[in-house]
Amino acid sequence: MNRSVLLHDRDQTERNRIMQLMLAEKSKGAATRKPFKKMNPHYHCDTVGEH
């Protein structure tokens, strides 16, 4: 098999494992949090040094 296909399958398996763990914790009543999007700053040519 192609290496990228193997890596994709491995990553998908791990993603599914983590999702199952999170769903199991949620069904037990564990605290959840809403998803959020990390906003990347928008830079212009004159934003040097401004963070």
mmCIF entry with sequence, helices, sheets and N, C-alpha, C, O atoms, coordinates in Angstrom:
data_MODEL
# 
_entry.id   MODEL 
# 
_entity.id                         1 
_entity.type                       polymer 
_entity.pdbx_number_of_molecules   1 
# 
_entity_poly.entity_id                      1 
_entity_poly.type                           'polypeptide(L)' 
_entity_poly.nstd_linkage                   no 
_entity_poly.nstd_monomer                   no 
_entity_poly.pdbx_seq_one_letter_code       MNRSVLLHDRDQTERNRIMQLMLAEKSKGAATRKPFKKMNPHYHCDTVGEH 
_entity_poly.pdbx_seq_one_letter_code_can   MNRSVLLHDRDQTERNRIMQLMLAEKSKGAATRKPFKKMNPHYHCDTVGEH 
_entity_poly.pdbx_strand_id                 A 
# 
loop_
_entity_poly_seq.entity_id 
_entity_poly_seq.num 
_entity_poly_seq.mon_id 
_entity_poly_seq.hetero 
1 1  MET n 
1 2  ASN n 
1 3  ARG n 
1 4  SER n 
1 5  VAL n 
1 6  LEU n 
1 7  LEU n 
1 8  HIS n 
1 9  ASP n 
1 10 ARG n 
1 11 ASP n 
1 12 GLN n 
1 13 THR n 
1 14 GLU n 
1 15 ARG n 
1 16 ASN n 
1 17 ARG n 
1 18 ILE n 
1 19 MET n 
1 20 GLN n 
1 21 LEU n 
1 22 MET n 
1 23 LEU n 
1 24 ALA n 
1 25 GLU n 
1 26 LYS n 
1 27 SER n 
1 28 LYS n 
1 29 GLY n 
1 30 ALA n 
1 31 ALA n 
1 32 THR n 
1 33 ARG n 
1 34 LYS n 
1 35 PRO n 
1 36 PHE n 
1 37 LYS n 
1 38 LYS n 
1 39 MET n 
1 40 ASN n 
1 41 PRO n 
1 42 HIS n 
1 43 TYR n 
1 44 HIS n 
1 45 CYS n 
1 46 ASP n 
1 47 THR n 
1 48 VAL n 
1 49 GLY n 
1 50 GLU n 
1 51 HIS n 
# 
_struct_asym.id          A 
_struct_asym.entity_id   1 
# 
_struct_conf.conf_type_id            HELX_P 
_struct_conf.id                      HELX_P1 
_struct_conf.pdbx_PDB_helix_id       AA1 
_struct_conf.beg_label_comp_id       ARG 
_struct_conf.beg_label_asym_id       A 
_struct_conf.beg_label_seq_id        3 
_struct_conf.pdbx_beg_PDB_ins_code   ? 
_struct_conf.end_label_comp_id       SER 
_struct_conf.end_label_asym_id       A 
_struct_conf.end_label_seq_id        27 
_struct_conf.pdbx_end_PDB_ins_code   ? 
_struct_conf.beg_auth_comp_id        ARG 
_struct_conf.beg_auth_asym_id        A 
_struct_conf.beg_auth_seq_id         3 
_struct_conf.end_auth_comp_id        SER 
_struct_conf.end_auth_asym_id        A 
_struct_conf.end_auth_seq_id         27 
_struct_conf.pdbx_PDB_helix_class    1 
_struct_conf.details                 ? 
_struct_conf.pdbx_PDB_helix_length   25 
# 
_struct_conf_type.id          HELX_P 
_struct_conf_type.criteria    ? 
_struct_conf_type.reference   ? 
# 
loop_
_atom_site.group_PDB 
_atom_site.id 
_atom_site.type_symbol 
_atom_site.label_atom_id 
_atom_site.label_alt_id 
_atom_site.label_comp_id 
_atom_site.label_asym_id 
_atom_site.label_entity_id 
_atom_site.label_seq_id 
_atom_site.pdbx_PDB_ins_code 
_atom_site.Cartn_x 
_atom_site.Cartn_y 
_atom_site.Cartn_z 
_atom_site.occupancy 
_atom_site.B_iso_or_equiv 
_atom_site.pdbx_formal_charge 
_atom_site.auth_seq_id 
_atom_site.auth_comp_id 
_atom_site.auth_asym_id 
_atom_site.auth_atom_id 
_atom_site.pdbx_PDB_model_num 
ATOM 1   N N  . MET A 1 1  ? 0.832   -1.188 0.000  1.00 0.00 ? 1  MET A N  1 
ATOM 2   C CA . MET A 1 1  ? 0.000   0.000  0.000  1.00 0.00 ? 1  MET A CA 1 
ATOM 3   C C  . MET A 1 1  ? 0.876   1.251  0.000  1.00 0.00 ? 1  MET A C  1 
ATOM 4   O O  . MET A 1 1  ? 2.044   1.223  0.388  1.00 0.00 ? 1  MET A O  1 
ATOM 5   N N  . ASN A 1 2  ? 0.293   2.299  -0.430 1.00 0.00 ? 2  ASN A N  1 
ATOM 6   C CA . ASN A 1 2  ? 0.964   3.578  -0.449 1.00 0.00 ? 2  ASN A CA 1 
ATOM 7   C C  . ASN A 1 2  ? 1.124   4.090  0.991  1.00 0.00 ? 2  ASN A C  1 
ATOM 8   O O  . ASN A 1 2  ? 0.228   3.910  1.816  1.00 0.00 ? 2  ASN A O  1 
ATOM 9   N N  . ARG A 1 3  ? 2.248   4.718  1.286  1.00 0.00 ? 3  ARG A N  1 
ATOM 10  C CA . ARG A 1 3  ? 2.516   5.206  2.645  1.00 0.00 ? 3  ARG A CA 1 
ATOM 11  C C  . ARG A 1 3  ? 1.458   6.212  3.099  1.00 0.00 ? 3  ARG A C  1 
ATOM 12  O O  . ARG A 1 3  ? 1.034   6.187  4.255  1.00 0.00 ? 3  ARG A O  1 
ATOM 13  N N  . SER A 1 4  ? 1.034   7.093  2.200  1.00 0.00 ? 4  SER A N  1 
ATOM 14  C CA . SER A 1 4  ? 0.040   8.099  2.590  1.00 0.00 ? 4  SER A CA 1 
ATOM 15  C C  . SER A 1 4  ? -1.298  7.446  2.938  1.00 0.00 ? 4  SER A C  1 
ATOM 16  O O  . SER A 1 4  ? -2.003  7.923  3.828  1.00 0.00 ? 4  SER A O  1 
ATOM 17  N N  . VAL A 1 5  ? -1.650  6.378  2.258  1.00 0.00 ? 5  VAL A N  1 
ATOM 18  C CA . VAL A 1 5  ? -2.887  5.660  2.561  1.00 0.00 ? 5  VAL A CA 1 
ATOM 19  C C  . VAL A 1 5  ? -2.788  5.016  3.941  1.00 0.00 ? 5  VAL A C  1 
ATOM 20  O O  . VAL A 1 5  ? -3.744  5.050  4.716  1.00 0.00 ? 5  VAL A O  1 
ATOM 21  N N  . LEU A 1 6  ? -1.639  4.435  4.244  1.00 0.00 ? 6  LEU A N  1 
ATOM 22  C CA . LEU A 1 6  ? -1.441  3.819  5.550  1.00 0.00 ? 6  LEU A CA 1 
ATOM 23  C C  . LEU A 1 6  ? -1.513  4.863  6.665  1.00 0.00 ? 6  LEU A C  1 
ATOM 24  O O  . LEU A 1 6  ? -2.127  4.624  7.705  1.00 0.00 ? 6  LEU A O  1 
ATOM 25  N N  . LEU A 1 7  ? -0.894  6.005  6.449  1.00 0.00 ? 7  LEU A N  1 
ATOM 26  C CA . LEU A 1 7  ? -0.931  7.061  7.458  1.00 0.00 ? 7  LEU A CA 1 
ATOM 27  C C  . LEU A 1 7  ? -2.344  7.610  7.634  1.00 0.00 ? 7  LEU A C  1 
ATOM 28  O O  . LEU A 1 7  ? -2.774  7.898  8.751  1.00 0.00 ? 7  LEU A O  1 
ATOM 29  N N  . HIS A 1 8  ? -3.055  7.751  6.526  1.00 0.00 ? 8  HIS A N  1 
ATOM 30  C CA . HIS A 1 8  ? -4.437  8.220  6.601  1.00 0.00 ? 8  HIS A CA 1 
ATOM 31  C C  . HIS A 1 8  ? -5.292  7.241  7.399  1.00 0.00 ? 8  HIS A C  1 
ATOM 32  O O  . HIS A 1 8  ? -6.078  7.655  8.252  1.00 0.00 ? 8  HIS A O  1 
ATOM 33  N N  . ASP A 1 9  ? -5.145  5.963  7.131  1.00 0.00 ? 9  ASP A N  1 
ATOM 34  C CA . ASP A 1 9  ? -5.908  4.942  7.858  1.00 0.00 ? 9  ASP A CA 1 
ATOM 35  C C  . ASP A 1 9  ? -5.563  4.961  9.343  1.00 0.00 ? 9  ASP A C  1 
ATOM 36  O O  . ASP A 1 9  ? -6.448  4.833  10.188 1.00 0.00 ? 9  ASP A O  1 
ATOM 37  N N  . ARG A 1 10 ? -4.284  5.121  9.665  1.00 0.00 ? 10 ARG A N  1 
ATOM 38  C CA . ARG A 1 10 ? -3.852  5.174  11.058 1.00 0.00 ? 10 ARG A CA 1 
ATOM 39  C C  . ARG A 1 10 ? -4.465  6.377  11.761 1.00 0.00 ? 10 ARG A C  1 
ATOM 40  O O  . ARG A 1 10 ? -4.963  6.268  12.882 1.00 0.00 ? 10 ARG A O  1 
ATOM 41  N N  . ASP A 1 11 ? -4.423  7.525  11.090 1.00 0.00 ? 11 ASP A N  1 
ATOM 42  C CA . ASP A 1 11 ? -4.967  8.741  11.677 1.00 0.00 ? 11 ASP A CA 1 
ATOM 43  C C  . ASP A 1 11 ? -6.480  8.640  11.850 1.00 0.00 ? 11 ASP A C  1 
ATOM 44  O O  . ASP A 1 11 ? -7.022  9.098  12.856 1.00 0.00 ? 11 ASP A O  1 
ATOM 45  N N  . GLN A 1 12 ? -7.149  8.057  10.894 1.00 0.00 ? 12 GLN A N  1 
ATOM 46  C CA . GLN A 1 12 ? -8.598  7.903  10.972 1.00 0.00 ? 12 GLN A CA 1 
ATOM 47  C C  . GLN A 1 12 ? -8.976  6.977  12.122 1.00 0.00 ? 12 GLN A C  1 
ATOM 48  O O  . GLN A 1 12 ? -9.946  7.234  12.835 1.00 0.00 ? 12 GLN A O  1 
ATOM 49  N N  . THR A 1 13 ? -8.218  5.908  12.304 1.00 0.00 ? 13 THR A N  1 
ATOM 50  C CA . THR A 1 13 ? -8.462  4.981  13.402 1.00 0.00 ? 13 THR A CA 1 
ATOM 51  C C  . THR A 1 13 ? -8.276  5.679  14.742 1.00 0.00 ? 13 THR A C  1 
ATOM 52  O O  . THR A 1 13 ? -9.086  5.505  15.652 1.00 0.00 ? 13 THR A O  1 
ATOM 53  N N  . GLU A 1 14 ? -7.230  6.457  14.865 1.00 0.00 ? 14 GLU A N  1 
ATOM 54  C CA . GLU A 1 14 ? -6.971  7.194  16.108 1.00 0.00 ? 14 GLU A CA 1 
ATOM 55  C C  . GLU A 1 14 ? -8.057  8.236  16.356 1.00 0.00 ? 14 GLU A C  1 
ATOM 56  O O  . GLU A 1 14 ? -8.501  8.401  17.493 1.00 0.00 ? 14 GLU A O  1 
ATOM 57  N N  . ARG A 1 15 ? -8.488  8.933  15.325 1.00 0.00 ? 15 ARG A N  1 
ATOM 58  C CA . ARG A 1 15 ? -9.552  9.930  15.456 1.00 0.00 ? 15 ARG A CA 1 
ATOM 59  C C  . ARG A 1 15 ? -10.836 9.265  15.947 1.00 0.00 ? 15 ARG A C  1 
ATOM 60  O O  . ARG A 1 15 ? -11.517 9.796  16.825 1.00 0.00 ? 15 ARG A O  1 
ATOM 61  N N  . ASN A 1 16 ? -11.163 8.108  15.382 1.00 0.00 ? 16 ASN A N  1 
ATOM 62  C CA . ASN A 1 16 ? -12.361 7.382  15.799 1.00 0.00 ? 16 ASN A CA 1 
ATOM 63  C C  . ASN A 1 16 ? -12.250 6.914  17.246 1.00 0.00 ? 16 ASN A C  1 
ATOM 64  O O  . ASN A 1 16 ? -13.233 6.955  17.986 1.00 0.00 ? 16 ASN A O  1 
ATOM 65  N N  . ARG A 1 17 ? -11.071 6.471  17.654 1.00 0.00 ? 17 ARG A N  1 
ATOM 66  C CA . ARG A 1 17 ? -10.859 6.015  19.029 1.00 0.00 ? 17 ARG A CA 1 
ATOM 67  C C  . ARG A 1 17 ? -11.092 7.169  20.006 1.00 0.00 ? 17 ARG A C  1 
ATOM 68  O O  . ARG A 1 17 ? -11.763 7.001  21.024 1.00 0.00 ? 17 ARG A O  1 
ATOM 69  N N  . ILE A 1 18 ? -10.540 8.326  19.693 1.00 0.00 ? 18 ILE A N  1 
ATOM 70  C CA . ILE A 1 18 ? -10.691 9.480  20.567 1.00 0.00 ? 18 ILE A CA 1 
ATOM 71  C C  . ILE A 1 18 ? -12.154 9.922  20.633 1.00 0.00 ? 18 ILE A C  1 
ATOM 72  O O  . ILE A 1 18 ? -12.657 10.263 21.703 1.00 0.00 ? 18 ILE A O  1 
ATOM 73  N N  . MET A 1 19 ? -12.831 9.915  19.487 1.00 0.00 ? 19 MET A N  1 
ATOM 74  C CA . MET A 1 19 ? -14.244 10.295 19.468 1.00 0.00 ? 19 MET A CA 1 
ATOM 75  C C  . MET A 1 19 ? -15.083 9.351  20.332 1.00 0.00 ? 19 MET A C  1 
ATOM 76  O O  . MET A 1 19 ? -15.975 9.797  21.054 1.00 0.00 ? 19 MET A O  1 
ATOM 77  N N  . GLN A 1 20 ? -14.800 8.060  20.259 1.00 0.00 ? 20 GLN A N  1 
ATOM 78  C CA . GLN A 1 20 ? -15.538 7.097  21.069 1.00 0.00 ? 20 GLN A CA 1 
ATOM 79  C C  . GLN A 1 20 ? -15.304 7.334  22.557 1.00 0.00 ? 20 GLN A C  1 
ATOM 80  O O  . GLN A 1 20 ? -16.234 7.217  23.355 1.00 0.00 ? 20 GLN A O  1 
ATOM 81  N N  . LEU A 1 21 ? -14.068 7.668  22.939 1.00 0.00 ? 21 LEU A N  1 
ATOM 82  C CA . LEU A 1 21 ? -13.776 7.973  24.334 1.00 0.00 ? 21 LEU A CA 1 
ATOM 83  C C  . LEU A 1 21 ? -14.548 9.211  24.798 1.00 0.00 ? 21 LEU A C  1 
ATOM 84  O O  . LEU A 1 21 ? -15.105 9.230  25.895 1.00 0.00 ? 21 LEU A O  1 
ATOM 85  N N  . MET A 1 22 ? -14.575 10.235 23.958 1.00 0.00 ? 22 MET A N  1 
ATOM 86  C CA . MET A 1 22 ? -15.283 11.462 24.324 1.00 0.00 ? 22 MET A CA 1 
ATOM 87  C C  . MET A 1 22 ? -16.785 11.220 24.422 1.00 0.00 ? 22 MET A C  1 
ATOM 88  O O  . MET A 1 22 ? -17.436 11.733 25.332 1.00 0.00 ? 22 MET A O  1 
ATOM 89  N N  . LEU A 1 23 ? -17.341 10.444 23.495 1.00 0.00 ? 23 LEU A N  1 
ATOM 90  C CA . LEU A 1 23 ? -18.769 10.150 23.545 1.00 0.00 ? 23 LEU A CA 1 
ATOM 91  C C  . LEU A 1 23 ? -19.134 9.323  24.775 1.00 0.00 ? 23 LEU A C  1 
ATOM 92  O O  . LEU A 1 23 ? -20.196 9.517  25.366 1.00 0.00 ? 23 LEU A O  1 
ATOM 93  N N  . ALA A 1 24 ? -18.253 8.405  25.156 1.00 0.00 ? 24 ALA A N  1 
ATOM 94  C CA . ALA A 1 24 ? -18.494 7.597  26.347 1.00 0.00 ? 24 ALA A CA 1 
ATOM 95  C C  . ALA A 1 24 ? -18.494 8.481  27.596 1.00 0.00 ? 24 ALA A C  1 
ATOM 96  O O  . ALA A 1 24 ? -19.340 8.308  28.473 1.00 0.00 ? 24 ALA A O  1 
ATOM 97  N N  . GLU A 1 25 ? -17.566 9.411  27.682 1.00 0.00 ? 25 GLU A N  1 
ATOM 98  C CA . GLU A 1 25 ? -17.515 10.328 28.825 1.00 0.00 ? 25 GLU A CA 1 
ATOM 99  C C  . GLU A 1 25 ? -18.745 11.233 28.852 1.00 0.00 ? 25 GLU A C  1 
ATOM 100 O O  . GLU A 1 25 ? -19.279 11.524 29.922 1.00 0.00 ? 25 GLU A O  1 
ATOM 101 N N  . LYS A 1 26 ? -19.190 11.673 27.687 1.00 0.00 ? 26 LYS A N  1 
ATOM 102 C CA . LYS A 1 26 ? -20.362 12.535 27.623 1.00 0.00 ? 26 LYS A CA 1 
ATOM 103 C C  . LYS A 1 26 ? -21.602 11.783 28.095 1.00 0.00 ? 26 LYS A C  1 
ATOM 104 O O  . LYS A 1 26 ? -22.441 12.341 28.803 1.00 0.00 ? 26 LYS A O  1 
ATOM 105 N N  . SER A 1 27 ? -21.715 10.526 27.705 1.00 0.00 ? 27 SER A N  1 
ATOM 106 C CA . SER A 1 27 ? -22.893 9.752  28.105 1.00 0.00 ? 27 SER A CA 1 
ATOM 107 C C  . SER A 1 27 ? -22.895 9.465  29.608 1.00 0.00 ? 27 SER A C  1 
ATOM 108 O O  . SER A 1 27 ? -23.948 9.199  30.186 1.00 0.00 ? 27 SER A O  1 
ATOM 109 N N  . LYS A 1 28 ? -21.719 9.518  30.244 1.00 0.00 ? 28 LYS A N  1 
ATOM 110 C CA . LYS A 1 28 ? -21.629 9.340  31.692 1.00 0.00 ? 28 LYS A CA 1 
ATOM 111 C C  . LYS A 1 28 ? -21.964 10.627 32.438 1.00 0.00 ? 28 LYS A C  1 
ATOM 112 O O  . LYS A 1 28 ? -22.093 10.625 33.662 1.00 0.00 ? 28 LYS A O  1 
ATOM 113 N N  . GLY A 1 29 ? -22.105 11.731 31.695 1.00 0.00 ? 29 GLY A N  1 
ATOM 114 C CA . GLY A 1 29 ? -22.463 12.992 32.318 1.00 0.00 ? 29 GLY A CA 1 
ATOM 115 C C  . GLY A 1 29 ? -21.288 13.918 32.554 1.00 0.00 ? 29 GLY A C  1 
ATOM 116 O O  . GLY A 1 29 ? -21.412 14.892 33.297 1.00 0.00 ? 29 GLY A O  1 
ATOM 117 N N  . ALA A 1 30 ? -20.163 13.639 31.945 1.00 0.00 ? 30 ALA A N  1 
ATOM 118 C CA . ALA A 1 30 ? -18.993 14.500 32.113 1.00 0.00 ? 30 ALA A CA 1 
ATOM 119 C C  . ALA A 1 30 ? -19.262 15.870 31.494 1.00 0.00 ? 30 ALA A C  1 
ATOM 120 O O  . ALA A 1 30 ? -20.080 16.007 30.585 1.00 0.00 ? 30 ALA A O  1 
ATOM 121 N N  . ALA A 1 31 ? -18.568 16.866 31.999 1.00 0.00 ? 31 ALA A N  1 
ATOM 122 C CA . ALA A 1 31 ? -18.729 18.224 31.490 1.00 0.00 ? 31 ALA A CA 1 
ATOM 123 C C  . ALA A 1 31 ? -18.256 18.298 30.042 1.00 0.00 ? 31 ALA A C  1 
ATOM 124 O O  . ALA A 1 31 ? -17.278 17.660 29.654 1.00 0.00 ? 31 ALA A O  1 
ATOM 125 N N  . THR A 1 32 ? -18.972 19.087 29.264 1.00 0.00 ? 32 THR A N  1 
ATOM 126 C CA . THR A 1 32 ? -18.590 19.292 27.869 1.00 0.00 ? 32 THR A CA 1 
ATOM 127 C C  . THR A 1 32 ? -18.360 20.777 27.644 1.00 0.00 ? 32 THR A C  1 
ATOM 128 O O  . THR A 1 32 ? -18.749 21.601 28.471 1.00 0.00 ? 32 THR A O  1 
ATOM 129 N N  . ARG A 1 33 ? -17.742 21.114 26.550 1.00 0.00 ? 33 ARG A N  1 
ATOM 130 C CA . ARG A 1 33 ? -17.568 22.515 26.201 1.00 0.00 ? 33 ARG A CA 1 
ATOM 131 C C  . ARG A 1 33 ? -17.868 22.691 24.728 1.00 0.00 ? 33 ARG A C  1 
ATOM 132 O O  . ARG A 1 33 ? -17.721 21.768 23.928 1.00 0.00 ? 33 ARG A O  1 
ATOM 133 N N  . LYS A 1 34 ? -18.289 23.886 24.392 1.00 0.00 ? 34 LYS A N  1 
ATOM 134 C CA . LYS A 1 34 ? -18.637 24.171 23.011 1.00 0.00 ? 34 LYS A CA 1 
ATOM 135 C C  . LYS A 1 34 ? -17.370 24.319 22.184 1.00 0.00 ? 34 LYS A C  1 
ATOM 136 O O  . LYS A 1 34 ? -16.364 24.819 22.687 1.00 0.00 ? 34 LYS A O  1 
ATOM 137 N N  . PRO A 1 35 ? -17.400 23.897 20.931 1.00 0.00 ? 35 PRO A N  1 
ATOM 138 C CA . PRO A 1 35 ? -16.237 24.096 20.063 1.00 0.00 ? 35 PRO A CA 1 
ATOM 139 C C  . PRO A 1 35 ? -16.040 25.574 19.773 1.00 0.00 ? 35 PRO A C  1 
ATOM 140 O O  . PRO A 1 35 ? -17.001 26.342 19.711 1.00 0.00 ? 35 PRO A O  1 
ATOM 141 N N  . PHE A 1 36 ? -14.805 25.957 19.599 1.00 0.00 ? 36 PHE A N  1 
ATOM 142 C CA . PHE A 1 36 ? -14.503 27.340 19.281 1.00 0.00 ? 36 PHE A CA 1 
ATOM 143 C C  . PHE A 1 36 ? -13.459 27.385 18.189 1.00 0.00 ? 36 PHE A C  1 
ATOM 144 O O  . PHE A 1 36 ? -12.675 26.453 18.014 1.00 0.00 ? 36 PHE A O  1 
ATOM 145 N N  . LYS A 1 37 ? -13.464 28.472 17.465 1.00 0.00 ? 37 LYS A N  1 
ATOM 146 C CA . LYS A 1 37 ? -12.519 28.642 16.373 1.00 0.00 ? 37 LYS A CA 1 
ATOM 147 C C  . LYS A 1 37 ? -11.436 29.609 16.815 1.00 0.00 ? 37 LYS A C  1 
ATOM 148 O O  . LYS A 1 37 ? -11.730 30.712 17.277 1.00 0.00 ? 37 LYS A O  1 
ATOM 149 N N  . LYS A 1 38 ? -10.209 29.204 16.676 1.00 0.00 ? 38 LYS A N  1 
ATOM 150 C CA . LYS A 1 38 ? -9.090  30.075 17.008 1.00 0.00 ? 38 LYS A CA 1 
ATOM 151 C C  . LYS A 1 38 ? -8.912  31.052 15.854 1.00 0.00 ? 38 LYS A C  1 
ATOM 152 O O  . LYS A 1 38 ? -8.712  30.653 14.706 1.00 0.00 ? 38 LYS A O  1 
ATOM 153 N N  . MET A 1 39 ? -8.987  32.319 16.173 1.00 0.00 ? 39 MET A N  1 
ATOM 154 C CA . MET A 1 39 ? -8.858  33.347 15.151 1.00 0.00 ? 39 MET A CA 1 
ATOM 155 C C  . MET A 1 39 ? -7.391  33.712 14.979 1.00 0.00 ? 39 MET A C  1 
ATOM 156 O O  . MET A 1 39 ? -6.731  34.125 15.933 1.00 0.00 ? 39 MET A O  1 
ATOM 157 N N  . ASN A 1 40 ? -6.893  33.561 13.786 1.00 0.00 ? 40 ASN A N  1 
ATOM 158 C CA . ASN A 1 40 ? -5.528  33.966 13.487 1.00 0.00 ? 40 ASN A CA 1 
ATOM 159 C C  . ASN A 1 40 ? -5.515  35.458 13.201 1.00 0.00 ? 40 ASN A C  1 
ATOM 160 O O  . ASN A 1 40 ? -6.396  35.963 12.506 1.00 0.00 ? 40 ASN A O  1 
ATOM 161 N N  . PRO A 1 41 ? -4.516  36.173 13.732 1.00 0.00 ? 41 PRO A N  1 
ATOM 162 C CA . PRO A 1 41 ? -4.468  37.615 13.476 1.00 0.00 ? 41 PRO A CA 1 
ATOM 163 C C  . PRO A 1 41 ? -4.244  37.914 11.997 1.00 0.00 ? 41 PRO A C  1 
ATOM 164 O O  . PRO A 1 41 ? -3.583  37.156 11.287 1.00 0.00 ? 41 PRO A O  1 
ATOM 165 N N  . HIS A 1 42 ? -4.791  38.999 11.562 1.00 0.00 ? 42 HIS A N  1 
ATOM 166 C CA . HIS A 1 42 ? -4.643  39.427 10.176 1.00 0.00 ? 42 HIS A CA 1 
ATOM 167 C C  . HIS A 1 42 ? -3.553  40.498 10.127 1.00 0.00 ? 42 HIS A C  1 
ATOM 168 O O  . HIS A 1 42 ? -3.716  41.576 10.699 1.00 0.00 ? 42 HIS A O  1 
ATOM 169 N N  . TYR A 1 43 ? -2.464  40.210 9.460  1.00 0.00 ? 43 TYR A N  1 
ATOM 170 C CA . TYR A 1 43 ? -1.330  41.120 9.416  1.00 0.00 ? 43 TYR A CA 1 
ATOM 171 C C  . TYR A 1 43 ? -1.313  41.930 8.131  1.00 0.00 ? 43 TYR A C  1 
ATOM 172 O O  . TYR A 1 43 ? -1.749  41.469 7.077  1.00 0.00 ? 43 TYR A O  1 
ATOM 173 N N  . HIS A 1 44 ? -0.806  43.134 8.244  1.00 0.00 ? 44 HIS A N  1 
ATOM 174 C CA . HIS A 1 44 ? -0.568  44.004 7.110  1.00 0.00 ? 44 HIS A CA 1 
ATOM 175 C C  . HIS A 1 44 ? 0.910   44.346 7.101  1.00 0.00 ? 44 HIS A C  1 
ATOM 176 O O  . HIS A 1 44 ? 1.638   43.956 8.014  1.00 0.00 ? 44 HIS A O  1 
ATOM 177 N N  . CYS A 1 45 ? 1.354   45.047 6.114  1.00 0.00 ? 45 CYS A N  1 
ATOM 178 C CA . CYS A 1 45 ? 2.772   45.393 6.003  1.00 0.00 ? 45 CYS A CA 1 
ATOM 179 C C  . CYS A 1 45 ? 3.226   46.326 7.133  1.00 0.00 ? 45 CYS A C  1 
ATOM 180 O O  . CYS A 1 45 ? 4.422   46.401 7.415  1.00 0.00 ? 45 CYS A O  1 
ATOM 181 N N  . ASP A 1 46 ? 2.308   47.031 7.779  1.00 0.00 ? 46 ASP A N  1 
ATOM 182 C CA . ASP A 1 46 ? 2.698   47.971 8.837  1.00 0.00 ? 46 ASP A CA 1 
ATOM 183 C C  . ASP A 1 46 ? 2.412   47.438 10.246 1.00 0.00 ? 46 ASP A C  1 
ATOM 184 O O  . ASP A 1 46 ? 2.366   48.227 11.190 1.00 0.00 ? 46 ASP A O  1 
ATOM 185 N N  . THR A 1 47 ? 2.224   46.147 10.413 1.00 0.00 ? 47 THR A N  1 
ATOM 186 C CA . THR A 1 47 ? 1.933   45.574 11.726 1.00 0.00 ? 47 THR A CA 1 
ATOM 187 C C  . THR A 1 47 ? 3.155   44.988 12.399 1.00 0.00 ? 47 THR A C  1 
ATOM 188 O O  . THR A 1 47 ? 3.008   44.171 13.309 1.00 0.00 ? 47 THR A O  1 
ATOM 189 N N  . VAL A 1 48 ? 4.340   45.364 11.997 1.00 0.00 ? 48 VAL A N  1 
ATOM 190 C CA . VAL A 1 48 ? 5.572   44.841 12.579 1.00 0.00 ? 48 VAL A CA 1 
ATOM 191 C C  . VAL A 1 48 ? 5.627   45.266 14.040 1.00 0.00 ? 48 VAL A C  1 
ATOM 192 O O  . VAL A 1 48 ? 5.477   46.444 14.363 1.00 0.00 ? 48 VAL A O  1 
ATOM 193 N N  . GLY A 1 49 ? 5.844   44.293 14.916 1.00 0.00 ? 49 GLY A N  1 
ATOM 194 C CA . GLY A 1 49 ? 5.988   44.592 16.333 1.00 0.00 ? 49 GLY A CA 1 
ATOM 195 C C  . GLY A 1 49 ? 4.671   44.725 17.075 1.00 0.00 ? 49 GLY A C  1 
ATOM 196 O O  . GLY A 1 49 ? 4.686   44.813 18.303 1.00 0.00 ? 49 GLY A O  1 
ATOM 197 N N  . GLU A 1 50 ? 3.566   44.745 16.416 1.00 0.00 ? 50 GLU A N  1 
ATOM 198 C CA . GLU A 1 50 ? 2.257   44.837 17.083 1.00 0.00 ? 50 GLU A CA 1 
ATOM 199 C C  . GLU A 1 50 ? 1.711   43.415 17.263 1.00 0.00 ? 50 GLU A C  1 
ATOM 200 O O  . GLU A 1 50 ? 1.466   42.705 16.287 1.00 0.00 ? 50 GLU A O  1 
ATOM 201 N N  . HIS A 1 51 ? 1.530   43.020 18.501 1.00 0.00 ? 51 HIS A N  1 
ATOM 202 C CA . HIS A 1 51 ? 1.024   41.664 18.778 1.00 0.00 ? 51 HIS A CA 1 
ATOM 203 C C  . HIS A 1 51 ? -0.216  41.757 19.585 1.00 0.00 ? 51 HIS A C  1 
ATOM 204 O O  . HIS A 1 51 ? -0.806  40.733 19.929 1.00 0.00 ? 51 HIS A O  1 
# 
